[in-house]
Amino acid sequence: MSAILSADDLNDFISPGVACIKPIETLPSAPPPPTSESLEFEVILDGQQPSSPSQSAGPAEISLTDCLACSGCVTTAEAVLVSLQSHNEVLSLLDSAPSLTLSPDCTAITNLEQNSFSKLFVCSISPQVLASLAAAIGSNTTQSQVLNMITHLFSNPELGLPSGGKHNNGFTYIVSTNRAREVCLVLGSDEALSTHNDIKKPVLTSSCPGWVCYAEKTHPYVLPYLSKVKSPQALTGTLLKTTLSKSLGISPDRIWHLSIMPCFDKKLEASREELTDSVWNTNNPQQSTKGIRDVDCVITTKEILMLAESRNIDFFSLPKTPISPSHQPPPFPNKTIGDFLFPSITPSHKNEQQTSQAGTSGGNLHFILHTLLAQHPGSQLVTTRGRNADVLEYCISASTGETIFKAARFYGFRNIQNLVRKLKPAKPSRMPGGKPFGSARRPGKAAGGNALDFSYVEVMACPGGCTNGGGQIKVDDPIVLERMGFGTENKPGPQEQKAWLEVVDEAYFSADEAPSPQEGEKANTEKGRVAGISPSYIRDTLKSWSDLTRIPLDKLAYTTYREVVSDVGKTQTDTERVVELAGKIGGGW
């Protein structure tokens, strides 16, 4: 789903006449309900013709969140619904009302009461997005230069989005999710290496929403293994909304957070009810039932270009240099969090932890392995390739030869299916005294090695990791075709896409980011840095965040999962059942 998902792919699983259970909960006022006992409503896709009134009660309106409550129409329904979060929504919100304005000392809002629709616009960007755009631009463009270009697009009143629109609105703060990623690495390491938590081993990463959605809908028995640490996107959203609402004295719904991500599944993650202020804003008596999202809208790398084009802006002509001081964003209301989110950038300083060994999906497993290597002097790390390049197994052994830790990396749904089969619990025998049966082998049997359980597994839905997300710029996109000299007769194939991904990965690993001033001071005295990250600085920042908001860290940085149960199929007619099965095996109308 993740690697190939596109808003244009709307004919894969769902077919005309397949019933959706969600519209039953909110019946439309027109047309009138049918006289039959059936309460099914047909989902109408673009280009399809609705059935006759005797066959259907009319098109159903389904919200984005509804998709997560149904496992019946997995791929197409999500593809339709994620289109609701798009560059058009960004432009619509920017034109809804004048944006909120900060006071001169950046501690309050000056025009809060002038318009109830006014928002404070903030944006977060994934480093994989920056890498994809840097590769598309070429000429050795760096991630920091791409971030400057996006800053111009979102904030420059002369060259960017604020130069047009109804209210000339722009984004006040633009941050990288890389800092939240470092928090996730530290908390994830504590979680995986702790023997006092309620998570089963092996601990499975949960920052990939495609993988989480797949587990919740099809293999709920793996949910107790999922890491409870939020993803960098979700953590950034919580950090921005809690800090800004507390520091500026405004409600979270007055802060509109746009996230730019490499994959479409992140739009589904943003719609989760577990990632709203209903979890952490427990003191708000006016809180809505479903809560205010920590991430209001998600667009992908390609949609940045569409956003610029919608306002007749040539993204690739935007300056790579920093925005002028007169257009610089105001200081962040909280200095501690501001210094953490906005580290100083120096082109000569290379980000130590962005290495090929860490992978292109954040480096969760890499950080844990290096934490253990630092804790056990003299230990050795051995890496074994699995059945393909997206399966790797890791083993840390002490100098005595004793195994200390064993972990693995599974990328792509083909490999994930093998993993979840190994985690499937055994079924009890119905025979008296019989042994459990039906359990596949548990993970951990390396080639030629002993069968040992993994302690940690890094799981990502996309083959090759997050730089290969479905929303990234691909080799067959027009801008890349022009850059690489492909014509209409010699379109690129899989090998060219593989070569293109290597270019994106190179841009990802060449990130240039310096530590914040406080982190830099700790670096001079602290010997416990892991993969370029200071765990003590991260923990100090988390404590300051919790103290500022007066919210426990477990409500700020952790989340939960739940089995998704569908009623689809329980009341289907024979015709509908045949249609659904035909769609799932590649047939249909």
TAHU-V287798 format. One record per helix or strand of 3 or more residues. SS is the DSSP state (2 for helix, 1 for strand). FROM is the first residue (numbers start at 1). TO is the last residue. If there is no record, write none. Layout:
[[SS	FROM	TO] [SS	FROM	TO]]
This chain:
[[2	22	24] [2	65	69] [2	75	82] [2	87	94] [1	120	125] [2	127	137] [2	143	155] [2	161	163] [1	173	176] [2	178	193] [2	209	218] [2	220	225] [2	232	248] [2	252	254] [1	255	261] [2	265	270] [2	273	275] [2	277	280] [1	297	300] [2	301	310] [2	315	317] [2	325	327] [2	335	341] [2	356	358] [2	364	375] [1	380	385] [1	391	397] [1	403	411] [2	413	423] [1	456	460] [2	466	468] [2	478	484] [2	494	509] [2	517	525] [2	535	549] [2	553	557] [2	574	584]]
